[in-house]
Amino acid sequence: MSDNSTIKERVRKALERVRPYLQSDGGDIDLIDVTEDMTVKVKLKGACHGCPYSMQTLKAGVEQAIMKEVPEIKRVISA
């Protein structure tokens, strides 16, 4: 298994790729943690926080982008 700090850095880079799309809608995202079981915890902010489409954005947008960049990741959840 890869070093957790390396995986976190790769996840951060993946988030940087999706961040402009979230910001264009008045939102943003923070990386909270990458757990031992390869779950990424993120927090949606701004307009994305509490938006009816936030779970869809998280799964279809953020999770897909992260898993494409970091295949070791099993899932992405909102913290």
MODELLER restraints for C-alpha pairs under 7 A, 6 or more apart:
rsr = mdl.restraints
at = mdl.atoms
rsr.add(forms.Gaussian(group=physical.xy_distance, feature=features.Distance(at['CA:8:A'], at['CA:34:A']), mean=6.39, stdev=0.5))
rsr.add(forms.Gaussian(group=physical.xy_distance, feature=features.Distance(at['CA:10:A'], at['CA:70:A']), mean=6.55, stdev=0.5))
rsr.add(forms.Gaussian(group=physical.xy_distance, feature=features.Distance(at['CA:11:A'], at['CA:66:A']), mean=6.00, stdev=0.5))
rsr.add(forms.Gaussian(group=physical.xy_distance, feature=features.Distance(at['CA:11:A'], at['CA:70:A']), mean=6.63, stdev=0.5))
rsr.add(forms.Gaussian(group=physical.xy_distance, feature=features.Distance(at['CA:14:A'], at['CA:65:A']), mean=6.23, stdev=0.5))
rsr.add(forms.Gaussian(group=physical.xy_distance, feature=features.Distance(at['CA:14:A'], at['CA:66:A']), mean=5.34, stdev=0.5))
rsr.add(forms.Gaussian(group=physical.xy_distance, feature=features.Distance(at['CA:14:A'], at['CA:69:A']), mean=6.24, stdev=0.5))
rsr.add(forms.Gaussian(group=physical.xy_distance, feature=features.Distance(at['CA:15:A'], at['CA:66:A']), mean=6.99, stdev=0.5))
rsr.add(forms.Gaussian(group=physical.xy_distance, feature=features.Distance(at['CA:18:A'], at['CA:62:A']), mean=6.69, stdev=0.5))
rsr.add(forms.Gaussian(group=physical.xy_distance, feature=features.Distance(at['CA:19:A'], at['CA:28:A']), mean=6.18, stdev=0.5))
rsr.add(forms.Gaussian(group=physical.xy_distance, feature=features.Distance(at['CA:19:A'], at['CA:29:A']), mean=6.74, stdev=0.5))
rsr.add(forms.Gaussian(group=physical.xy_distance, feature=features.Distance(at['CA:22:A'], at['CA:28:A']), mean=5.36, stdev=0.5))
rsr.add(forms.Gaussian(group=physical.xy_distance, feature=features.Distance(at['CA:25:A'], at['CA:47:A']), mean=6.88, stdev=0.5))
rsr.add(forms.Gaussian(group=physical.xy_distance, feature=features.Distance(at['CA:26:A'], at['CA:46:A']), mean=6.12, stdev=0.5))
rsr.add(forms.Gaussian(group=physical.xy_distance, feature=features.Distance(at['CA:26:A'], at['CA:47:A']), mean=5.11, stdev=0.5))
rsr.add(forms.Gaussian(group=physical.xy_distance, feature=features.Distance(at['CA:27:A'], at['CA:45:A']), mean=5.49, stdev=0.5))
rsr.add(forms.Gaussian(group=physical.xy_distance, feature=features.Distance(at['CA:27:A'], at['CA:46:A']), mean=4.32, stdev=0.5))
rsr.add(forms.Gaussian(group=physical.xy_distance, feature=features.Distance(at['CA:27:A'], at['CA:47:A']), mean=4.53, stdev=0.5))
rsr.add(forms.Gaussian(group=physical.xy_distance, feature=features.Distance(at['CA:27:A'], at['CA:48:A']), mean=4.76, stdev=0.5))
rsr.add(forms.Gaussian(group=physical.xy_distance, feature=features.Distance(at['CA:28:A'], at['CA:44:A']), mean=5.92, stdev=0.5))
rsr.add(forms.Gaussian(group=physical.xy_distance, feature=features.Distance(at['CA:28:A'], at['CA:45:A']), mean=5.00, stdev=0.5))
rsr.add(forms.Gaussian(group=physical.xy_distance, feature=features.Distance(at['CA:28:A'], at['CA:46:A']), mean=6.12, stdev=0.5))
rsr.add(forms.Gaussian(group=physical.xy_distance, feature=features.Distance(at['CA:28:A'], at['CA:48:A']), mean=6.80, stdev=0.5))
rsr.add(forms.Gaussian(group=physical.xy_distance, feature=features.Distance(at['CA:29:A'], at['CA:42:A']), mean=6.71, stdev=0.5))
rsr.add(forms.Gaussian(group=physical.xy_distance, feature=features.Distance(at['CA:29:A'], at['CA:43:A']), mean=5.57, stdev=0.5))
rsr.add(forms.Gaussian(group=physical.xy_distance, feature=features.Distance(at['CA:29:A'], at['CA:44:A']), mean=4.54, stdev=0.5))
rsr.add(forms.Gaussian(group=physical.xy_distance, feature=features.Distance(at['CA:29:A'], at['CA:45:A']), mean=5.70, stdev=0.5))
rsr.add(forms.Gaussian(group=physical.xy_distance, feature=features.Distance(at['CA:30:A'], at['CA:42:A']), mean=5.53, stdev=0.5))
rsr.add(forms.Gaussian(group=physical.xy_distance, feature=features.Distance(at['CA:30:A'], at['CA:43:A']), mean=5.14, stdev=0.5))
rsr.add(forms.Gaussian(group=physical.xy_distance, feature=features.Distance(at['CA:30:A'], at['CA:44:A']), mean=6.59, stdev=0.5))
rsr.add(forms.Gaussian(group=physical.xy_distance, feature=features.Distance(at['CA:31:A'], at['CA:41:A']), mean=6.35, stdev=0.5))
rsr.add(forms.Gaussian(group=physical.xy_distance, feature=features.Distance(at['CA:31:A'], at['CA:42:A']), mean=4.59, stdev=0.5))
rsr.add(forms.Gaussian(group=physical.xy_distance, feature=features.Distance(at['CA:31:A'], at['CA:43:A']), mean=6.58, stdev=0.5))
rsr.add(forms.Gaussian(group=physical.xy_distance, feature=features.Distance(at['CA:32:A'], at['CA:41:A']), mean=5.27, stdev=0.5))
rsr.add(forms.Gaussian(group=physical.xy_distance, feature=features.Distance(at['CA:32:A'], at['CA:42:A']), mean=5.08, stdev=0.5))
rsr.add(forms.Gaussian(group=physical.xy_distance, feature=features.Distance(at['CA:32:A'], at['CA:43:A']), mean=6.72, stdev=0.5))
rsr.add(forms.Gaussian(group=physical.xy_distance, feature=features.Distance(at['CA:33:A'], at['CA:40:A']), mean=5.93, stdev=0.5))
rsr.add(forms.Gaussian(group=physical.xy_distance, feature=features.Distance(at['CA:33:A'], at['CA:41:A']), mean=5.11, stdev=0.5))
rsr.add(forms.Gaussian(group=physical.xy_distance, feature=features.Distance(at['CA:34:A'], at['CA:40:A']), mean=4.53, stdev=0.5))
rsr.add(forms.Gaussian(group=physical.xy_distance, feature=features.Distance(at['CA:34:A'], at['CA:41:A']), mean=6.22, stdev=0.5))
rsr.add(forms.Gaussian(group=physical.xy_distance, feature=features.Distance(at['CA:38:A'], at['CA:72:A']), mean=6.75, stdev=0.5))
rsr.add(forms.Gaussian(group=physical.xy_distance, feature=features.Distance(at['CA:38:A'], at['CA:73:A']), mean=4.84, stdev=0.5))
rsr.add(forms.Gaussian(group=physical.xy_distance, feature=features.Distance(at['CA:38:A'], at['CA:74:A']), mean=5.53, stdev=0.5))
rsr.add(forms.Gaussian(group=physical.xy_distance, feature=features.Distance(at['CA:39:A'], at['CA:73:A']), mean=6.13, stdev=0.5))
rsr.add(forms.Gaussian(group=physical.xy_distance, feature=features.Distance(at['CA:39:A'], at['CA:74:A']), mean=5.76, stdev=0.5))
rsr.add(forms.Gaussian(group=physical.xy_distance, feature=features.Distance(at['CA:39:A'], at['CA:75:A']), mean=5.05, stdev=0.5))
rsr.add(forms.Gaussian(group=physical.xy_distance, feature=features.Distance(at['CA:39:A'], at['CA:76:A']), mean=5.74, stdev=0.5))
rsr.add(forms.Gaussian(group=physical.xy_distance, feature=features.Distance(at['CA:40:A'], at['CA:75:A']), mean=6.32, stdev=0.5))
rsr.add(forms.Gaussian(group=physical.xy_distance, feature=features.Distance(at['CA:40:A'], at['CA:76:A']), mean=4.64, stdev=0.5))
rsr.add(forms.Gaussian(group=physical.xy_distance, feature=features.Distance(at['CA:40:A'], at['CA:77:A']), mean=6.22, stdev=0.5))
rsr.add(forms.Gaussian(group=physical.xy_distance, feature=features.Distance(at['CA:41:A'], at['CA:76:A']), mean=5.97, stdev=0.5))
rsr.add(forms.Gaussian(group=physical.xy_distance, feature=features.Distance(at['CA:41:A'], at['CA:77:A']), mean=5.09, stdev=0.5))
rsr.add(forms.Gaussian(group=physical.xy_distance, feature=features.Distance(at['CA:41:A'], at['CA:78:A']), mean=5.71, stdev=0.5))
rsr.add(forms.Gaussian(group=physical.xy_distance, feature=features.Distance(at['CA:41:A'], at['CA:79:A']), mean=5.49, stdev=0.5))
rsr.add(forms.Gaussian(group=physical.xy_distance, feature=features.Distance(at['CA:42:A'], at['CA:77:A']), mean=6.32, stdev=0.5))
rsr.add(forms.Gaussian(group=physical.xy_distance, feature=features.Distance(at['CA:42:A'], at['CA:78:A']), mean=5.10, stdev=0.5))
rsr.add(forms.Gaussian(group=physical.xy_distance, feature=features.Distance(at['CA:42:A'], at['CA:79:A']), mean=5.59, stdev=0.5))
rsr.add(forms.Gaussian(group=physical.xy_distance, feature=features.Distance(at['CA:43:A'], at['CA:78:A']), mean=5.52, stdev=0.5))
rsr.add(forms.Gaussian(group=physical.xy_distance, feature=features.Distance(at['CA:43:A'], at['CA:79:A']), mean=5.48, stdev=0.5))
rsr.add(forms.Gaussian(group=physical.xy_distance, feature=features.Distance(at['CA:48:A'], at['CA:54:A']), mean=5.82, stdev=0.5))
rsr.add(forms.Gaussian(group=physical.xy_distance, feature=features.Distance(at['CA:63:A'], at['CA:75:A']), mean=6.82, stdev=0.5))
rsr.add(forms.Gaussian(group=physical.xy_distance, feature=features.Distance(at['CA:63:A'], at['CA:76:A']), mean=5.45, stdev=0.5))
rsr.add(forms.Gaussian(group=physical.xy_distance, feature=features.Distance(at['CA:67:A'], at['CA:73:A']), mean=5.83, stdev=0.5))
